[in-house]
């Protein structure tokens, strides 16, 4: 195999590939597509694990206050729609 076989489009060499499916499987991404569809988003949607942990996962105080992960995820999706995330 020549170096030309490794060259993609003559511009770069593909070293590794990591698909959305792999990221979902290993937990790097959290799929929220079904809830996003309810919010009117047509494309598949996923949150990074760090976003999920920081903004969606519930602390004991949040649970006690009656929060849930569906509501928090909904808030993220709706804020995206309103452009409130540009702070």
Helices and strands as residue ranges (DSSP letters): H 3-6, E 7-8, E 12-13, H 20-26, E 29-31, H 33-38, E 46-48, H 49-51, I 52-56, H 60-64, H 69-82
